[in-house]
């Protein structure tokens, strides 16, 4: 598997594989970072965290 060169690629992959919407830092002039919206219910945050960990661990 190819490493990610920009967070835009990582955000696209997490959307496709884990149904997670993360804003890549490139959109805000901060390459190398992801922006996560935390304005939701705790159970949804727990599920999103689980999917984020799963998605990231499959690409390490």
N, C-alpha and C positions, 0 to 999 in steps of 0.2 A: 504494500500500500504506500502511496506517495505521501510524504509529509505536506502539511498545508503551508503555503507561502504567505498567505494573507488570511486574516480572520473572515473576510468575505466568503472564502471557500469553506471554511469551517462552519460558518452560519448556514450556508446553503446545504451542507451535508447534514447538519443536525436537523434542519427543517425536513429534509427528505427522509431521513432515517428514523428520527425520533419525534417528529411532529412538534418540534420546539421552535418558536420564533424568537431569535436573538438578533439584536441590531449589531452589525459589525462596526468596529471602531473607525473604519475607513469613512463611514458616513459622517463622522463627527471630527475628522482630522486626527484621530487617535488610533492609528493602525496597531495591531497586536492586542487589542482589547475587544471585549464583547460587552454590550449593554443589556442588562436583564431587567425587565419590568417586574417589580414585586407587588404591584397593586392588585392583589387577588386574594382569594380565601386560602387559609392555611392548608387545607387538604389538597388544593390544586398546586400550591407551592411544593408540598411534599412530593407529589407525583412528578412535577417538573424537575425537581432536584434528582429524583431517582433516574429519570430519563436522561438528564444531563450527564450524570455520572456514568451511566451505561454507554451513552454516545461517545463521551470523551475517552473512556477506558478502551473502547474498541479501536481507537486511533492512536494509542500510545505505542 
